[in-house]
């Protein structure tokens, strides 16, 4: 008996289920007291097969397998593949560059970002005459339009306040005043767009720079959809940045960083480095929308997190502590020693304990790591003076001795003698090498890569390696990857994907081409996980229980449907590509039958729908040759392609939304 279309699709898209006798139940099928991590386990064989090991490695060390990845890993050999991933510099990732080239802001430093995409505070300084208008024509356009925007907003607020005051006074003042007649903003914007579209493409930017700034406030939103689409389509990436910056300069920086993150995770060959970059950013979380953090988050991930993701933990800890992104996010840049030279001067604030607390609770020792509230206060005194030079202009870390608290401090039993900035380095060195830190970091890594409740035996060995290797993250990972606990059948597919992992793995598994990730980011926001969008220092949870609920599952189903039905702009899911990629024929019948050994809600539905409703009977091997021959007839090609495409969209959508695909 031959395998049907849905079975073959499921076998590749649900690669992690191959030869697995039992599947996880959905949230509604489990017993109420049964944890998600246990529900995904079920009865397991004594050991994983070579193919299962390959699938397991791809599901845990990458953002999910692509068609052909399992076979490539098996051909290369597990040990060699792992070593390549542990040494990302050995992997050619140049094919990623053209895709990342669209996001110019990701290559800028904070000072360039703050200058090119000014904050409202900077614009108000221009309005007040405290900062000059830029001479560069493009920058001048951005600044001028945003000056006009803020002036209009202030005028509206002033008018509203005046109206409220008059109403409270029962005064008819102003009731006889009639606003001057003028052309509606939409009409002016649309007339400008028509005139731009009538010009050659290379003349449009200069013409836009000559328009009155007041007429360009909220310019893109005022246009008809056809005008906006034509202008955007005809613009270079730099011109598109400029148009968006006229509306929301800082939003351009935030959006491009989010888009570039997804592009890296989908297309980079250095997958483990991207997984670890995501892990460490989440561990040392920064919320990009707090104050001026938006101008620092790009450099924080690019220059602090990614280069240290597989290096020494102490180096990573120091780099995060001195990053303006972290200093601003946890307010240490404002912290002033109570007995320092700057204390009480010019309305300066006092001691801030945010970073002192979080660096011990979340970054190093852990909540039960042996510190007290007194240690928090003492450590906060140590870090006084660690601040930012000119934060409005993208300034960098600096140590200000005038803000530093003098005297001896005692942190977790260790005396730290007065030594200015070196006090902070001594404290970080002590924390990075503390046994509690070794255990806390090892457990966090094991929770991300092994299970929600990793075996203590594994955590202990990883912690021992952490200590003996001077906190070498690569060595800690290698210890985990060569452990029997990592390869245990009990943890195979025992982790539920976070929304980020789901979205990226779905794109990778289906071979979808992403031209613009905007729609993917909107879906991540709907699922509660926008990149760089966790406001609290804890970061996003990596545990299944956080993401396994009815509301979250509904959002996942909506995403899968929108993806496969082609309803995500800029995201090109091609049902014909499912055939081109070999997904229909990449698995032999015995393996595909093994995939379907159990009864699975989402999978069975897809199979039933395909065989009974959409594709009566099963796809015979000879049908591929028949289809190729039939496509020579144009009419048959059109009809059959559309029909098959619709079937494939439905089936793949059901599979990606099924509980089976939700786990890794």
C-alpha positions as CSV (number, residue, x, y, z in Angstrom):
1,X,0.0,0.0,0.0
2,X,1.4,3.4,-1.0
3,X,1.6,6.4,1.2
4,X,-0.8,9.3,0.5
5,X,0.1,12.9,-0.1
6,X,-0.6,14.1,3.4
7,X,1.5,11.4,4.9
8,X,4.5,12.3,2.9
9,X,4.0,16.0,3.6
10,X,3.7,15.3,7.3
11,X,6.7,13.1,7.3
12,X,9.0,15.9,6.2
13,X,7.3,18.8,7.9
14,X,7.1,16.9,11.2
15,X,10.6,15.5,10.8
16,X,11.1,15.3,14.5
17,X,8.3,12.6,14.6
18,X,10.0,10.1,12.4
19,X,10.1,6.6,13.8
20,X,8.6,7.9,17.1
21,X,5.8,5.6,18.4
22,X,4.0,8.2,20.4
23,X,3.1,11.9,19.9
24,X,2.4,14.6,22.5
25,X,-1.1,15.4,23.2
26,X,-2.6,18.9,22.8
27,X,-3.2,21.1,25.8
28,X,-6.9,20.0,25.8
29,X,-6.1,16.3,25.7
30,X,-3.7,16.1,28.6
31,X,-4.6,15.3,32.1
32,X,-4.9,18.5,34.1
33,X,-2.1,17.6,36.4
34,X,0.3,16.4,33.6
35,X,3.1,18.9,32.8
36,X,3.6,19.7,29.1
37,X,7.2,18.4,29.2
38,X,6.0,15.0,30.5
39,X,3.1,14.9,28.1
40,X,5.5,15.1,25.2
41,X,7.4,12.1,26.3
42,X,5.2,9.0,26.5
43,X,6.8,5.5,26.1
44,X,10.2,5.8,24.5
45,X,12.7,3.3,23.0
46,X,16.0,2.6,24.7
47,X,18.0,4.8,22.4
48,X,17.5,7.2,19.5
49,X,18.3,6.1,16.0
50,X,20.9,7.9,14.0
51,X,18.2,9.7,12.1
52,X,16.4,10.7,15.3
53,X,19.6,12.0,16.7
54,X,20.1,14.2,13.6
55,X,16.5,15.5,13.9
56,X,17.0,16.1,17.6
57,X,20.2,18.0,17.0
58,X,18.6,20.2,14.4
59,X,15.6,20.9,16.5
60,X,17.7,21.9,19.5
61,X,20.8,23.5,18.1
62,X,19.1,25.3,15.2
63,X,15.8,27.0,14.6
64,X,14.5,23.9,12.9
65,X,15.5,21.6,10.0
66,X,15.0,22.6,6.4
67,X,14.3,20.1,3.7
68,X,17.6,18.2,3.2
69,X,19.2,19.2,6.5
70,X,18.8,15.8,8.1
71,X,20.4,14.1,5.2
72,X,23.3,16.6,5.0
73,X,24.0,16.2,8.8
74,X,24.0,12.4,8.5
75,X,26.4,12.6,5.5
76,X,28.8,15.0,7.4
77,X,28.6,13.1,10.7
78,X,27.2,14.3,14.0
79,X,30.5,15.1,15.7
80,X,31.9,17.1,12.7
81,X,28.6,19.0,12.3
82,X,28.5,19.9,16.0
83,X,32.1,21.2,15.9
84,X,31.3,23.3,12.9
85,X,28.4,24.9,14.8
86,X,30.6,25.4,17.9
87,X,33.0,27.3,15.7
88,X,30.8,29.5,13.5
89,X,33.8,31.3,12.1
90,X,34.5,28.1,10.1
91,X,31.1,28.3,8.3
92,X,30.7,30.4,5.2
93,X,27.6,32.6,5.8
94,X,28.2,35.1,3.0
95,X,24.9,34.1,1.3
96,X,23.2,36.0,4.1
97,X,24.8,39.3,3.3
98,X,22.4,40.4,0.4
99,X,19.4,39.8,2.6
100,X,20.9,41.8,5.5
101,X,22.0,44.5,3.2
102,X,18.5,46.0,3.2
103,X,18.8,47.0,6.8
104,X,21.3,49.8,6.9
105,X,20.6,50.7,10.5
106,X,22.0,47.4,11.7
107,X,25.5,48.5,10.5
108,X,25.4,51.9,12.2
109,X,26.8,52.8,15.6
110,X,24.6,54.5,18.3
111,X,25.8,58.0,17.5
112,X,24.9,57.6,13.8
113,X,21.5,56.2,14.7
114,X,20.7,59.0,17.1
115,X,21.8,61.6,14.5
116,X,20.0,60.1,11.5
117,X,16.8,59.0,13.3
118,X,16.3,61.7,16.0
119,X,14.2,61.2,19.1
120,X,11.4,63.6,20.0
121,X,13.7,65.0,22.6
122,X,16.2,65.9,20.0
123,X,13.6,67.5,17.8
124,X,12.3,69.6,20.7
125,X,15.9,70.8,21.2
126,X,15.9,71.9,17.5
127,X,12.6,73.7,18.1
128,X,14.0,75.5,21.1
129,X,17.1,76.6,19.3
130,X,19.4,74.4,21.4
131,X,20.5,72.3,18.5
132,X,21.0,73.3,14.9
133,X,19.1,71.9,11.9
134,X,21.3,69.5,9.9
135,X,22.8,70.8,6.6
136,X,22.5,67.4,4.8
137,X,19.3,67.6,2.6
138,X,18.0,64.2,3.5
139,X,18.6,64.7,7.3
140,X,17.1,68.1,7.0
141,X,14.0,66.6,5.5
142,X,13.6,64.1,8.4
143,X,14.2,66.8,11.0
144,X,11.9,69.4,9.3
145,X,9.0,67.1,9.0
146,X,9.3,65.9,12.6
147,X,9.6,69.5,13.7
148,X,6.3,70.2,11.9
149,X,4.7,67.1,13.4
150,X,5.6,68.0,17.0
151,X,4.5,71.6,16.5
152,X,1.1,70.4,15.1
153,X,0.7,68.0,18.1
154,X,1.5,70.8,20.5
155,X,-1.0,73.1,18.8
156,X,-3.7,70.4,19.0
157,X,-3.1,69.9,22.7
158,X,-3.0,73.7,23.3
159,X,-6.3,74.1,21.5
160,X,-7.9,71.2,23.4
161,X,-6.7,72.7,26.7
162,X,-8.1,76.1,25.7
163,X,-11.5,74.6,24.8
164,X,-11.6,72.7,28.1
165,X,-10.8,75.8,30.0
166,X,-13.4,77.8,28.2
167,X,-16.0,75.1,28.9
168,X,-15.2,75.1,32.6
169,X,-15.6,78.9,32.7
170,X,-18.9,78.6,30.9
171,X,-17.4,81.0,28.5
172,X,-18.5,81.4,24.8
173,X,-15.1,82.6,24.0
174,X,-13.9,81.4,20.7
175,X,-17.3,80.0,19.7
176,X,-17.7,82.5,16.9
177,X,-14.2,81.8,15.5
178,X,-14.2,79.8,12.4
179,X,-11.1,77.8,11.4
180,X,-9.6,79.0,8.1
181,X,-10.5,76.9,5.1
182,X,-7.7,74.9,3.7
183,X,-7.0,71.8,1.6
184,X,-7.4,68.6,3.7
185,X,-4.1,67.0,4.6
186,X,-5.0,63.8,2.7
187,X,-5.7,65.8,-0.5
188,X,-2.4,67.7,-0.2
189,X,-0.4,64.5,0.4
190,X,-2.1,62.7,-2.5
191,X,-1.4,65.6,-4.8
192,X,2.3,65.5,-3.8
193,X,2.4,61.7,-4.4
194,X,0.8,62.1,-7.9
195,X,3.4,64.7,-8.8
196,X,6.3,62.5,-7.5
197,X,5.0,59.5,-9.4
198,X,4.9,61.5,-12.6
199,X,8.7,62.2,-12.3
200,X,11.5,59.8,-13.2
201,X,12.5,57.8,-10.1
202,X,15.9,59.5,-9.7
203,X,14.3,62.9,-9.4
204,X,11.6,62.1,-6.8
205,X,13.7,62.5,-3.7
206,X,14.9,66.0,-4.6
207,X,11.3,67.0,-5.4
208,X,10.2,65.6,-2.0
209,X,12.8,67.7,-0.2
210,X,11.4,70.8,-1.8
211,X,7.8,70.2,-0.5
212,X,6.6,72.2,2.6
213,X,7.4,70.0,5.7
214,X,3.9,70.7,7.1
215,X,2.4,68.9,4.1
216,X,4.5,65.8,4.7
217,X,3.5,65.1,8.3
218,X,2.2,61.5,8.4
219,X,2.8,61.4,4.6
220,X,2.6,57.7,3.9
221,X,-0.6,57.2,5.9
222,X,-2.4,59.9,4.0
223,X,-1.9,58.3,0.6
224,X,-4.2,56.0,-1.3
225,X,-3.0,52.3,-1.1
226,X,-2.1,52.3,-4.8
227,X,0.0,55.4,-4.4
228,X,1.8,54.2,-1.3
229,X,2.5,50.8,-2.9
230,X,3.9,52.3,-6.1
231,X,6.2,54.8,-4.1
232,X,7.5,52.1,-1.9
233,X,8.0,49.6,-4.7
234,X,10.0,52.2,-6.7
235,X,12.1,53.4,-3.8
236,X,15.6,52.1,-2.8
237,X,16.0,50.8,0.7
238,X,17.6,54.1,1.7
239,X,14.6,56.0,0.3
240,X,12.1,53.7,2.1
241,X,14.0,54.4,5.4
242,X,13.7,58.1,4.8
243,X,10.0,58.0,4.1
244,X,9.4,55.9,7.2
245,X,11.6,58.2,9.3
246,X,9.5,61.2,8.3
247,X,6.7,59.5,10.4
248,X,8.6,57.8,13.2
249,X,12.4,58.0,13.1
250,X,13.1,55.8,16.1
251,X,10.6,53.3,14.8
252,X,12.8,52.7,11.7
253,X,15.7,51.6,14.0
254,X,13.5,49.3,16.1
255,X,11.8,47.7,13.1
256,X,15.0,47.0,11.1
257,X,16.6,45.4,14.1
258,X,13.6,43.1,14.5
259,X,13.5,42.2,10.8
260,X,17.2,41.5,10.6
261,X,16.9,39.2,13.6
262,X,14.3,37.0,11.8
263,X,16.3,37.0,8.6
264,X,19.4,35.8,10.5
265,X,17.5,33.1,12.3
266,X,15.8,31.8,9.1
267,X,18.7,31.9,6.7
268,X,22.0,31.9,8.6
269,X,24.1,28.8,8.3
270,X,25.7,29.6,11.7
271,X,22.6,28.4,13.4
272,X,24.0,27.6,16.9
273,X,25.5,31.1,17.1
274,X,22.1,32.6,16.3
275,X,20.4,30.3,18.9
276,X,22.9,31.3,21.5
277,X,22.7,35.0,20.6
278,X,18.9,34.8,21.2
279,X,19.5,32.9,24.4
280,X,22.0,35.4,25.8
281,X,20.0,38.4,24.8
282,X,17.0,36.9,26.6
283,X,19.2,36.2,29.6
284,X,20.7,39.7,29.7
285,X,17.4,41.2,28.5
286,X,17.0,44.8,27.4
287,X,13.7,46.4,26.4
288,X,14.4,48.5,23.3
289,X,11.5,50.9,23.8
290,X,12.7,52.3,27.2
291,X,14.1,55.8,26.9
292,X,16.9,55.9,24.4
293,X,17.5,52.1,24.5
294,X,16.3,52.0,20.9
295,X,19.6,53.6,19.7
296,X,21.7,51.2,21.8
297,X,20.0,47.8,21.3
298,X,21.4,47.3,17.8
299,X,25.0,47.6,19.0
300,X,24.1,45.7,22.1
301,X,23.2,42.6,20.2
302,X,25.8,43.1,17.4
303,X,28.8,44.1,19.4
304,X,28.2,42.7,22.9
305,X,26.0,39.6,22.7
306,X,26.8,37.9,19.4
307,X,30.7,38.1,19.6
308,X,30.6,36.7,23.1
309,X,27.9,34.1,22.7
310,X,30.3,31.2,22.6
311,X,33.2,32.7,24.5
312,X,34.1,33.3,28.2
313,X,31.2,34.2,30.5
314,X,33.2,36.8,32.3
315,X,33.9,38.7,29.1
316,X,30.2,38.6,28.2
317,X,29.2,39.8,31.7
318,X,31.6,42.7,31.6
319,X,30.5,43.7,28.1
320,X,26.8,43.7,29.1
321,X,27.6,45.7,32.3
322,X,29.4,48.4,30.3
323,X,26.8,48.5,27.5
324,X,24.9,51.8,27.3
325,X,21.8,49.6,26.5
326,X,22.0,47.8,29.9
327,X,23.1,51.0,31.8
328,X,20.0,52.8,30.5
329,X,17.6,49.9,30.7
330,X,18.3,49.2,34.4
331,X,18.9,52.9,35.2
332,X,22.5,52.5,36.5
333,X,23.5,55.5,34.3
334,X,21.5,57.6,36.8
335,X,22.9,56.1,39.9
336,X,24.9,58.4,42.2
337,X,26.7,57.5,45.4
338,X,25.0,59.2,48.5
339,X,28.4,60.4,49.6
340,X,29.9,61.2,46.2
341,X,30.9,64.6,44.9
342,X,27.9,64.8,42.7
343,X,25.4,63.8,45.4
344,X,22.5,66.3,45.8
345,X,23.9,68.7,43.1
346,X,21.7,70.0,40.3
347,X,18.7,67.9,41.4
348,X,20.7,64.7,40.8
349,X,19.0,61.4,41.9
350,X,20.6,59.1,44.4
351,X,21.6,55.4,44.5
352,X,19.7,53.2,42.1
353,X,19.7,49.4,42.9
354,X,18.1,48.0,39.8
355,X,21.3,46.7,38.2
356,X,22.8,45.7,41.5
357,X,19.8,43.4,42.1
358,X,19.4,42.0,38.6
359,X,23.0,41.3,37.9
360,X,22.9,38.9,40.9
361,X,19.3,37.6,40.6
362,X,19.1,37.2,36.9
363,X,22.5,37.4,35.3
364,X,24.8,35.4,37.7
365,X,24.0,33.9,41.1
366,X,20.3,33.3,40.7
367,X,17.5,34.1,43.1
368,X,18.7,31.4,45.5
369,X,22.4,32.0,44.9
370,X,23.3,33.2,48.4
371,X,23.1,37.0,48.3
372,X,21.1,39.3,50.6
373,X,19.5,42.8,50.3
374,X,22.6,44.2,51.9
375,X,24.6,42.7,49.1
376,X,22.3,44.4,46.5
377,X,22.9,47.8,48.2
378,X,26.6,47.3,48.5
379,X,27.0,46.1,44.9
380,X,24.9,49.1,43.7
381,X,27.4,51.4,45.5
382,X,30.2,49.6,43.7
383,X,28.6,50.5,40.3
384,X,28.0,54.1,41.0
385,X,29.8,56.2,38.3
386,X,29.2,53.6,35.6
387,X,27.2,55.9,33.3
388,X,26.7,57.1,29.7
389,X,28.3,60.1,28.0
390,X,25.7,62.2,26.1
391,X,22.9,59.6,26.0
392,X,20.8,61.8,23.7
393,X,23.5,61.6,21.0
394,X,24.3,57.9,21.3
395,X,27.2,58.4,23.6
396,X,29.2,55.5,25.0
397,X,30.0,54.1,28.4
398,X,32.1,56.2,30.7
399,X,33.1,56.1,34.4
400,X,32.4,59.3,36.2
401,X,34.4,59.5,39.5
402,X,32.3,62.3,40.8
403,X,29.3,60.0,41.0
404,X,31.2,57.1,42.5
405,X,30.5,56.2,46.2
406,X,33.8,56.3,48.2
407,X,34.8,53.7,50.8
408,X,35.1,49.9,51.2
409,X,32.2,47.7,50.1
410,X,31.4,44.1,51.0
411,X,29.6,42.0,48.4
412,X,28.7,38.3,49.1
413,X,31.4,38.2,51.8
414,X,34.2,39.7,49.7
415,X,35.7,43.1,50.6
416,X,36.1,45.5,47.7
417,X,38.5,48.3,48.4
418,X,38.2,51.7,47.0
419,X,39.5,51.6,43.4
420,X,37.1,53.6,41.2
421,X,36.0,51.8,38.1
422,X,38.1,48.7,39.0
423,X,35.7,48.0,41.9
424,X,33.0,47.1,39.4
425,X,35.4,44.8,37.4
426,X,36.5,43.1,40.7
427,X,32.8,42.5,41.6
428,X,32.0,41.1,38.2
429,X,35.0,38.8,38.3
430,X,33.9,37.5,41.7
431,X,30.3,37.0,40.5
432,X,31.3,35.3,37.2
433,X,33.5,32.8,39.0
434,X,31.1,32.1,41.9
435,X,29.9,28.4,42.2
436,X,26.3,29.6,42.3
437,X,26.8,31.3,38.9
438,X,28.2,28.1,37.5
439,X,25.1,26.2,38.6
440,X,22.6,28.9,37.6
441,X,24.0,29.4,34.1
442,X,24.4,25.7,33.5
443,X,20.8,25.1,34.5
444,X,19.6,27.9,32.3
445,X,21.4,26.5,29.3
446,X,20.2,22.9,30.0
447,X,16.6,24.3,30.3
448,X,16.9,25.8,26.9
449,X,18.5,22.8,25.1
450,X,17.4,19.7,27.1
451,X,14.2,20.0,29.0
452,X,12.1,22.3,31.2
453,X,13.4,20.4,34.3
454,X,16.9,19.2,33.3
455,X,18.4,16.3,35.2
456,X,20.5,17.5,38.1
457,X,23.3,15.1,37.1
458,X,23.7,16.9,33.8
459,X,23.6,20.4,35.5
460,X,26.3,19.3,37.9
461,X,28.6,18.2,35.2
462,X,28.0,21.3,33.2
463,X,28.7,23.5,36.3
464,X,31.9,21.6,37.0
465,X,33.1,22.2,33.4
466,X,32.0,25.9,33.8
467,X,34.3,26.2,36.8
468,X,37.2,24.2,35.4
469,X,37.2,26.0,32.1
470,X,37.0,29.5,33.5
471,X,33.5,29.9,32.3
472,X,34.0,28.8,28.7
473,X,30.6,28.7,27.2
474,X,31.7,26.5,24.3
475,X,33.1,23.9,26.7
476,X,29.9,23.9,28.7
477,X,27.9,23.3,25.6
478,X,30.2,20.6,24.5
479,X,29.8,18.8,27.8
480,X,26.0,19.0,27.4
481,X,26.1,17.8,23.8
482,X,28.2,14.7,24.7
483,X,26.0,13.8,27.6
484,X,23.6,10.8,27.7
485,X,21.0,13.2,29.1
486,X,20.9,15.3,26.0
487,X,20.4,12.3,23.8
488,X,17.9,10.6,26.0
489,X,14.7,9.4,24.3
490,X,12.9,10.9,27.3
491,X,13.7,14.5,26.2
492,X,13.1,13.9,22.5
493,X,10.4,16.4,21.4
494,X,9.8,17.2,25.1
495,X,10.1,21.0,24.5
496,X,7.3,23.1,23.2
497,X,8.4,25.8,20.8
498,X,8.2,29.4,21.8
499,X,6.3,31.6,19.3
500,X,9.7,32.7,17.9
501,X,10.8,29.1,17.4
502,X,7.5,28.2,15.8
503,X,7.5,31.0,13.3
504,X,11.1,30.5,12.2
505,X,10.9,26.7,12.1
506,X,7.7,26.9,10.0
507,X,9.4,29.1,7.5
508,X,12.5,26.9,7.4
509,X,10.6,23.6,7.2
510,X,8.3,24.8,4.3
511,X,11.0,26.5,2.2
512,X,9.1,29.7,2.3
513,X,10.9,32.8,0.9
514,X,10.8,35.9,3.1
515,X,11.1,39.2,1.2
516,X,9.9,41.3,4.1
517,X,9.5,39.9,7.7
518,X,7.0,42.7,8.8
519,X,4.0,40.3,8.7
520,X,5.9,37.7,10.7
521,X,6.7,40.3,13.4
522,X,3.0,41.2,13.6
523,X,2.2,37.5,14.2
524,X,4.9,37.3,16.9
525,X,3.3,40.3,18.6
526,X,-0.1,38.6,18.4
527,X,1.5,35.5,20.0
528,X,3.0,37.6,22.8
529,X,6.7,37.5,21.8
530,X,7.8,40.5,19.8
531,X,11.6,40.6,19.5
532,X,13.3,42.9,22.0
533,X,9.8,43.6,23.4
534,X,9.9,42.1,26.9
535,X,9.6,45.1,29.3
536,X,10.7,43.3,32.4
537,X,14.3,42.1,33.0
538,X,13.4,38.4,33.3
539,X,13.2,38.0,29.5
540,X,10.8,35.6,27.8
541,X,10.2,32.2,29.4
542,X,11.7,29.2,27.7
543,X,9.3,26.8,29.5
544,X,6.4,25.0,27.8
545,X,3.8,25.9,30.4
546,X,4.1,29.6,29.5
547,X,3.1,29.1,25.9
548,X,0.8,26.0,26.1
549,X,-2.7,27.5,26.6
550,X,-5.8,27.8,24.4
551,X,-5.3,31.5,23.6
552,X,-1.7,30.9,22.5
553,X,-2.6,27.9,20.4
554,X,-5.3,29.8,18.6
555,X,-2.8,32.5,17.7
556,X,-0.5,29.7,16.3
557,X,-3.3,28.3,14.2
558,X,-4.1,31.7,12.9
559,X,-0.4,32.2,11.9
560,X,-0.2,28.8,10.2
561,X,-3.4,29.5,8.2
562,X,-2.2,33.0,7.2
563,X,1.2,31.6,6.1
564,X,-0.1,28.8,3.9
565,X,-3.0,30.7,2.4
566,X,-0.5,33.4,1.3
567,X,-2.0,36.1,3.5
568,X,1.3,37.4,4.9
569,X,2.6,40.3,2.7
570,X,6.2,39.9,1.9
571,X,6.2,36.2,2.8
572,X,6.1,33.9,-0.2
573,X,4.8,30.5,0.6
574,X,4.8,28.5,-2.6
575,X,2.7,25.3,-2.6
576,X,4.4,24.3,-5.8
577,X,7.7,24.6,-4.0
578,X,6.7,21.8,-1.7
579,X,7.0,19.6,-4.8
580,X,10.2,21.3,-6.1
581,X,11.9,20.8,-2.8
582,X,11.3,17.1,-2.9
583,X,9.1,17.1,0.1
584,X,6.6,14.8,-1.5
585,X,9.2,12.1,-2.3
586,X,12.0,12.5,0.2
587,X,10.9,9.7,2.5
588,X,10.4,6.1,1.7
589,X,7.2,4.3,2.7
590,X,8.5,2.4,5.8
591,X,9.7,5.6,7.5
592,X,6.5,7.5,6.5
593,X,4.4,4.7,8.0
594,X,6.4,4.8,11.2
595,X,5.6,8.5,11.5
596,X,1.9,7.6,11.5
597,X,2.1,4.8,14.0
598,X,-0.1,6.6,16.5
599,X,-3.3,8.6,16.3
600,X,-2.7,12.4,16.2
601,X,-5.3,15.0,16.2
602,X,-4.0,17.6,13.8
603,X,-2.2,15.1,11.6
604,X,-5.2,12.7,11.3
605,X,-7.4,15.6,10.3
606,X,-5.0,16.6,7.6
607,X,-4.8,13.1,6.3
608,X,-8.5,12.6,6.3
609,X,-9.1,15.9,4.6
610,X,-6.6,15.1,1.9
611,X,-7.6,11.5,1.2
612,X,-11.4,11.7,1.7
613,X,-12.2,15.2,0.6
614,X,-9.5,16.7,-1.5
615,X,-7.5,13.8,-3.0
616,X,-9.6,10.7,-3.2
617,X,-7.3,7.7,-3.3
618,X,-3.5,7.9,-2.8
619,X,-0.8,9.4,-4.8
620,X,0.9,6.6,-6.8
621,X,4.6,6.8,-7.7
622,X,3.8,7.0,-11.4
623,X,1.6,10.1,-10.8
624,X,4.7,12.3,-10.7
625,X,5.6,11.4,-14.3
626,X,2.0,11.7,-15.4
627,X,1.8,15.2,-13.8
628,X,5.0,16.3,-15.6
629,X,3.6,15.1,-18.9
630,X,0.2,16.8,-18.3
631,X,1.8,20.2,-17.5
632,X,2.8,20.4,-21.2
633,X,-0.8,21.3,-21.8
634,X,-1.4,24.9,-20.7
635,X,-5.0,24.5,-19.8
636,X,-4.5,21.3,-17.8
637,X,-1.4,22.9,-16.1
638,X,-3.5,25.9,-15.0
639,X,-6.4,23.9,-13.6
640,X,-4.3,21.2,-12.0
641,X,-1.8,23.6,-10.5
642,X,-4.4,25.7,-8.9
643,X,-6.3,22.6,-7.6
644,X,-3.2,21.0,-6.2
645,X,-1.9,24.3,-4.8
646,X,-5.1,24.8,-2.8
647,X,-4.9,21.2,-1.5
648,X,-1.3,21.6,-0.5
649,X,-2.0,24.9,1.3
650,X,-4.7,23.3,3.4
651,X,-2.7,20.2,4.3
652,X,0.5,22.1,5.2
653,X,-1.6,24.6,7.2
654,X,-3.1,21.8,9.3
655,X,0.2,20.2,9.8
656,X,2.0,23.4,10.9
657,X,-0.9,24.1,13.3
658,X,-1.0,20.6,14.7
659,X,0.3,19.8,18.2
660,X,2.9,17.6,16.6
661,X,4.7,20.5,14.9
662,X,4.4,22.7,18.1
663,X,7.2,20.6,19.8
664,X,10.9,20.3,19.2
